[in-house]
Amino acid sequence: MTSALTLPSGGPLASSRPEKPTGSQPLPFELDHLLALRVPGLIETRRHIHSHPELSGEEFETAALVHRELSLAGLKPRLLPKGNGVICDIDGRPDGPVIALRADIDALPLSDPKDVSYRSTVEGVCHACGHDVHTAVMLGVGMLLAQLADLGQLDGRVRLIFQPAEEILPCGSLEVIEAGGLDDVVQIFALHCDPNLPVGKIGLRVGPITAAADNVTVRLTGPGGHTARPHLTVDLVDALGRLVTEVPTLISRRVPANSGLLLVFGHASAGTRYNVIPSEACAAGTLRVMDRDTWDQAPKIVAQVVRDVLAPTGATVDLEYLRGRPPVTNDARAIGVLTAATASALGPEGIAETPQSMGGEDFSWYLEHVPGALARLGVGRSGPNVDLHRASFDVDERAIEVGVRLMVQTALRALAAAR
């Protein structure tokens, strides 16, 4: 594990502690002192994970690290059946409720261009969405709550979920659910890094906070032919052009404007020679929508519009519509818990209203089974904001301590409220 604690160039003192906000309250049983001792190690852990990212479904070393750290804290974690995720119960009062806290651990298929000591050592793989921060935060939460459990001061059970494969389909949350991750759980909570919020701010929202997100792939085939005689074949390049320009506009006219339906193609390919009409073409993209009713209708709408647009071209069409994830819809009571926890951890000024995002998050599948909420953790650094899923994405590491403090408060308040 790397011991380097140098700063990302141009950033604030990432390893310094955030100033104690006005109105914040200390953690119980001198956990603030323990947290202060743990923060440098958590930053080190985050940087190690950032340097050694693993793609969705391949998080075996990351899961082993999590398992090892939790075991050292005296806990009894268990690996998911594939070995690329971890579930760990922190046992308090046996007759108390069960609260779950979730962190995702996978990285993205991007090269890391950052000039930092913890730059990715894996070619073409990078933590560009903050999952390394989520993992470090949840490890810190586990260490502190384990201390409370040892003192007999945990009013129930807290389940830590370190989930694989958030970035792909099928979603890793479904693996966790199948493995019993939600058994007996009455509420579930999660954080997600937000570079648009500064450290010390937590974005909260009742109701939908993300969009639904599905994958759409359209494959076109035809006889192929000579560009001098398109009338004798099927011009797949023309068909592909109609697909990527007309279909997104037309499907948006089939639903209410406030549904926020958005189809964007991120890949399109056809042909290899300037004078050959190809026999195959393909386009793939994501469909995002802000409300659940429209999401339920979306596959049928897309299929009909694709057929209508491409029918005149003569192309043979194969449409693959891969269901992704519904919107994350935050439960009002769970947001009440997070709001109170934020006020305790950061003072009232730490609470920030946040808009619904067009991004997708498979935390939504947990909320199909139990109530809960996702909050946005401010990680923004000075200078221009760097968006999620950009290879240059980085965080103000002071957010790690903020996240630990918030999620400890959240777990304690959720247990108390559920008794």
Secondary structure, 3 states (H helix, E strand, C coil): CCCCCCCCCCCCCCCCCCCCCCCCCCCHHHHHHHHHHHHHHHHHHHHHHHHCCCECCCCHHHHHHHHHHHHHCCCCCEECCCCCCEEEEEECCCCCCEEEEEEECCEECCCCCCCCCCCCCCCCCECCCCHHHHHHHHHHHHHHHHHHHHCCCCCCEEEEEEECCCCCCCCHHHHHHHCCCCCCEEEEEEEEEEEEEECCCEEECCEECCCEEEEEEEEEECCCEECCCHHHCCCHHHHHHHHHHHHHHHHHCCCCHHHCCEEEEEEEEECCCCCEECCEEEEEEEEEECCHHHHHHHHHHHHHHHHHHHHHHCCEEEEEEEEEECCCEECHHHHHHHHHHHHHHHCHHHEEECCCCCCCCCCHHHHCCCCEEEEEEEEECCCCCCCCCCCCCCCCCHHHHHHHHHHHHHHHHHHHHHC
